[in-house]
Amino acid sequence: MKPVLPLLALGLGLAGAAQADEPIFSVSGYGTLAWTQMSGDNAQYRVGTAEPNGAGHAGSGETDSKLGVQIIARPTDKFSATLHLLSKKNVNNNFNPRVEWAYGKYDLTPEVSLRAGRLALPGFVLSDYLNVGYSMTPVRGPVEVYAQLPISHFNGVDALWRTQAGPLALTVQPFAGRSNIHARFSDPQATRAEGDATVYGMNLVGQWDDWSLRIGRIDAKVSLNAGPVDSLITTLRMMGENGAASRLEYQDKHSSFTGLGVGYDNGKLLAQGEYTIRKAGGFLADTTGWYVMAGWRFGNVTPYVMTARQRVTSDTQYGGIANPMLSAYVNGLLASGNTSQKSWSLGARWDVAKNIAVKAQYDRIRPDHGSAAGLLISSDSKPLSSRHVATVAMDFVF
């Protein structure tokens, strides 16, 4: 069965103007119950940059599990209001629900809509339904790509212009606003980083028969603070190492994120890939990421294979610091941002019933030479060898 994305995305603004026969109020939701386990000791696997810990040798039912509820009110045929609540593991190491989206939408015409409030940041192909596991073939979006961006939503405005050019259906989405950043480093202490960003950009999505294409660009002015890093920057300035301090400082830094995605789905064969470029600045590394996934539907069962890669493209060493101890601290911090790794994944999705899918996925993760732990959290100072991650999950929508 070929997925119907407007349904799976739970009405996330992908469809056009509201229809007259739609209910005034609607409630929908989704969830994932999952168990994730990784081989080896002294390391943990996490699916994003917010989680302070992840799944290790003992396994965890928290890493991939989540629950979301969405309420839509349509008082008129032109205006709607959406509230989206999400419970998943967060930066505070709990599952307290948060407001993921809360916005009003006004349809100027059947082709043009304006939205204001808390909106999804369109950084990826899966951004509008990233947490809806049922809408995806694999268990999760590959971390080599999807862990590059520590922001999932912003407070601001966007516009949706839907047009048809022959067989091509095109959606144009400009946006602008502000967002808070909450992240954890992958060091053993899971050092916390907090900040904010002014974001603006453009997202283009095209659909042509069985093909889909997405091109997006996000520009941002970012300020980010982390206690140990701030202390190191202060010490560097006191010692006259202003160049090194400026290299690490993350105040009003221009950052950008560019993404290209292509998909194909003819009902049997499905394939998808993305390529992303992050320009970060400050103490964070510049990175590129990509993945390719392919699968084949045999009735209700879809086996798939996927490979992914993240590579650090900025310098993770800084020369010229006279004090050997300060030099070691600075270069240790920069080296800790070397998250280069590659992975291979093999899995299957089984649509066991209407709105319920069971998945099993195996990932082989290999940090690059020169990258101590890749995207894993490691308590070992020695570089990690390949690790194996196994996940079983049940996704549902209601």
Protein Blocks (a to p, Z undefined) as FASTA:
>chain_A
ZZdfklmnnonopaccddfkbcfbdcdddddddddddedehiacdfbfkbmbdcdfkopa
klmgccdddddddfbfkbccdddddddddfkopabdcdfbacddddfblkbccdedjddd
dfbfklmmmmmmmlpmblbdcfklmmmpccfbdcdddddddddehjbccddddddddddd
ddddfbfklpacddddddddddddddehjbccdddddddddddddfklmmmmmmmmmnop
amlmmmmpcghiacddddddddddehjaccddddddddebhjbdcdddddddddddehja
ccdddddddddfbdcbdehifblmlmmmmmmmmmmmmmcdcdddddddddfbghiacddd
dddddddehianlmaccfbfbdcdddddddddddddZZ
